[in-house]
């Protein structure tokens, strides 16, 4: 087992959490995760494509995890995995049986409906614009904690939960958000430190017995515990230690380890309501954010305690105290949440959405699959966020009861956005982060064992569609990010013009038809790529070297060492610009306050990418989309018998655009035909 994850969490995440508490007060901070998640998905797809073409090892079944550690089946998801996906492969777990496919599709639709209602309700308050994006990040961290294959990955997931919970509280409070978020995160750090001490203590005391048990099992040709120092492997050791069968481990060791884990669970389940549920419950947005934070905090604590239940049961006096504490917290949470009818409705939709997401996550069957689903849900939530932005700002929709008239009024725009969501999220398990990367690589490189005649066209359509879906998602998220960055009175007229174009009503029937056709093509390509993946993914996963496309652990180590230095250099070089810039504060006060560091981070992470997106939009995307729309409209007029179908320059630009698209299809076909990975 490695201490690398624990060191990374201890050194890098606490300063990042404090910095993010400042970002919670700015509009640019609200758009940070949106831009990064969207473009990270697109770059990951391109990286997998490039690695496949260059014959690099891409994805291997044994290393498909959040980091580069082996996947370990835990009792938490083993039973549901066997039930839903007995022949699981990445991205197609739900295609095994018709019943599982129908169940997964229904669960995905329930999640989409529930999240749509949640965002429509939350968008009625201007301060809750980024709440759902942050909730998605918090859910991602919670799933990473629940499905963590190793002990120190649990610590990492807990740290991420605390970081995003602090940012969530800061975004919901408005006045004094940074102070509340920092106070929240410092209290959460107490639980994180307790969990880290528990992990280190368990590692020191129990790693020896784990190795002895594994060695003894290997001599008899069996394995009684999973690989690695994880909570599932420790269950048998804890039971043996309670009976005095483990040298150097007794009742005091078990009690201390259980107390440290219990303290971390208490800070997760009790500390979040302390800062949100108990303060200002009757005021908006506290009345909406508090129950949600309470439910997520209790979920994190419950998942942590469920994995250490054997330890808590064997430690004297810990389990009875836990039962009393959980009963009191649950009763208070239920009574406070049922005071308002809007909260009851909100809780019902939240419960349905989370239940559907958990059901889909169980079907994926592995920790990496659950984390991949959380990433896909976060990205899909961004596309739904674009729908809610349009509804709440332009159509004044603040409740779900007004959704029907708004749908009839803005049906074309909403259809395109929902189709983009379906293409990017996937309804049958093929749209997850790792799943879509595997689909893309298998489409270009895998040779279908059962579809040799039609494998070429399936690879071209499937791989091209998945790449197109990533592009649609990145473009949609960039538009929402521009809306978050524009401010009340934007000083840059180009940015204001781009914002009005992107988030206003559609500019013409032609462009809307082209966007709709692209979205439909992406959805169909995802469905058509399933047979190719089903027959060709096995050879794709069985790479010769068994590695990954990028050395994630080495890069993470390099970034861990260089991040403080880069942050210091950025803070030193970045200066406020313009006559209205505030005077710079020198000395340790500016360094310890964190404001200067946050300003530098905004400029590096958000300023330059936002300007690039704006320039790309105004110079390339808008002219190309206008020309494509005009050419499509011209073709429609030609089919209807109109004599004047050549509208001058727009028509010529449209023909050029179609030629470029044809060239892109030819390049995709060449890649799929000339660079197959083949069998190992």
Buried (B, 14 or more C-beta within 10 A) or exposed (E): BEEBBBEBBBEBBBBBBBBBBBBBBBBBBBBBBBBBBBBBBBEBBBBBBEBBBEBBBBBBBEBBBBBBBBBBBBEBBEEBBEEBBEEBBBBBBBBBEEEBBEBBBEBBEBBBBBBBBBBBBBBBBEBBBBBBBBBBBBBBBBBBBBBBBBBBBBBBBBBBBBBBBBBBBBBBBBEEBBEBBBBBBBBBBBBBBBBBBBBBBBBEBBBBBBEEBBEEEEEEEEEEBBBBBBBBBBBBBBBBBBEEEBEEBEEEBBBBBBBBBBBBBBBBBBBBBBBBBBEBBEEBBBBBBBBBBBBBBBBBBBBBBEBBBBBBBBBEEBBEEBEEBBEEBEEBBEEBBEEBEEBEBBBEBBEBBBBBBBBBBBBBBBBBBBBBBBBBBBBBBBBBBBBBBBBBBBBEBBEBEBBEEBBEBBEBBBBBBBBBBBBBBBBBBBBBBBBBBBBBBBBBBBBBEEBEEEBBBBBBBBBBBBBBBBBBBBBBBBBBBBBBBBEEEBEEEBBBBBBEBBBEEBBBEBBBBBBBBBBBBBBBBBBBBBBBBBBBBBBBBEBEEEBBBBEBBEEBBEEBEEBEEEBEEBBEEBEEEEEEEEEEEEEEEBBEEBBBBBBBBBBBBBBEBBBEBBEBBBEEBBEBBBBBBBBBBBBBBEEEEEEEBEBEEBBBBBBBBBEEEEEEEEEBBEBBEEBBBEEE
